[in-house]
């Protein structure tokens, strides 16, 4: 259980930092990244967006699936899976759509929100009746 909690948080943070490196794709989050001193990530934009961001989103998706099914926390499972699915669908299905940036930001917010929720109030396994 500790492994999936740490994996989820690491993957969410990695996805957010990866998005901070792409100023052309995601200007709002890239400006936050450069304010935090992460402007040097713009040099690695291709690797961050094409490789690391989908990798971190996939890891978060996998960790949330395992944790949610194991603990039978269905609401947290649905919210935890929604964020990485939004990020991955933006990257692979809806990249050219005008509204895809909003879907991407919403997915990152879901990932961050569920990670904070899990940090503040960890789930316990519910008994099956």
C-alpha positions in Angstrom: 0.0 0.0 0.0 2.9 2.4 0.8 4.4 1.6 -2.6 1.2 2.6 -4.5 0.8 5.8 -2.4 4.4 6.9 -3.1 4.2 5.9 -6.8 1.0 7.9 -7.3 2.5 11.0 -5.7 5.8 10.7 -7.6 4.1 10.2 -10.9 1.7 13.2 -10.3 4.6 15.4 -9.4 6.6 14.2 -12.4 3.8 14.8 -14.8 3.4 18.4 -13.5 7.1 19.1 -13.7 7.2 17.6 -17.2 4.4 19.9 -18.3 6.2 22.9 -16.8 8.9 22.4 -19.4 6.7 23.0 -22.4 6.1 26.8 -22.8 4.6 26.5 -26.3 2.2 23.7 -25.4 1.1 24.8 -21.9 1.9 28.4 -21.3 0.1 28.8 -18.0 1.9 26.0 -16.2 5.2 26.8 -17.9 5.1 30.3 -16.5 4.7 28.8 -13.0 7.6 26.5 -13.7 9.9 29.3 -14.8 8.8 31.3 -11.7 10.0 28.4 -9.6 13.3 28.4 -11.5 12.6 25.5 -13.8 13.0 27.5 -17.0 16.0 25.4 -18.0 13.5 22.6 -18.7 12.5 24.3 -22.0 15.7 22.8 -23.5 14.3 19.3 -23.0 10.8 20.0 -24.2 10.6 17.1 -26.7 11.8 14.5 -24.1 9.5 15.9 -21.4 6.3 16.0 -23.5 6.8 12.9 -25.7 8.4 10.5 -23.2 8.3 11.5 -19.6 4.8 13.0 -19.4 3.1 9.9 -20.8 5.3 7.7 -18.7 4.4 9.5 -15.5 0.7 9.6 -16.4 0.8 5.9 -17.1 2.5 5.2 -13.8 -0.1 7.3 -11.9 -2.9 5.5 -13.8 -1.5 2.1 -12.9 -0.9 3.0 -9.2 -4.4 4.4 -8.8 -5.9 1.3 -10.4 -4.1 -1.0 -8.1 -4.7 1.0 -5.0 -8.4 1.7 -5.8 -9.3 -1.9 -6.6 -7.3 -3.3 -3.6 -8.9 -0.9 -1.1 -12.3 -0.8 -2.8 -12.5 3.0 -2.6 -14.5 3.4 -5.8 -14.9 7.2 -5.7 -11.2 7.7 -5.2 -10.5 5.1 -7.9 -12.7 7.0 -10.3 -11.2 10.4 -9.5 -7.7 9.0 -9.5 -8.0 7.3 -12.8 -9.8 10.3 -14.4 -6.8 12.6 -14.2 -4.2 10.4 -15.9 -6.8 9.4 -18.5 -7.4 13.0 -19.3 -3.7 13.7 -19.7 -3.1 10.7 -21.9 -6.2 11.3 -24.0 -5.0 14.9 -24.6 -1.6 13.8 -25.6 -2.7 11.0 -28.0 -6.3 11.6 -29.1 -7.2 15.2 -28.8 -3.9 17.1 -29.3 -5.1 19.2 -32.2 -8.5 20.2 -30.7 -8.9 23.7 -29.4 -10.2 22.6 -26.0 -7.5 20.0 -25.4 -5.4 22.3 -23.3 -8.3 22.7 -20.9 -8.7 19.0 -20.7 -5.0 18.6 -20.0 -5.0 21.2 -17.2 -8.1 19.6 -15.7 -6.3 16.2 -15.8 -3.3 17.6 -14.0 -5.6 19.2 -11.4 -7.3 15.9 -10.8 -3.9 14.2 -10.4 -2.7 16.8 -8.0 -6.0 16.9 -6.1 -6.2 13.1 -5.6 -2.6 13.0 -4.5 -3.2 15.7 -1.9 -6.5 14.0 -0.8 -4.7 10.7 -0.4 -1.9 12.4 1.5 -4.3 14.2 3.9 -6.8 11.3 4.3 -5.3 7.9 3.3 -7.8 5.2 2.5 -8.3 2.1 4.5 -9.7 -1.1 3.1 -13.4 -1.4 3.4 -15.0 -4.6 4.5 -17.0 -6.4 1.8 -20.5 -7.1 3.0 
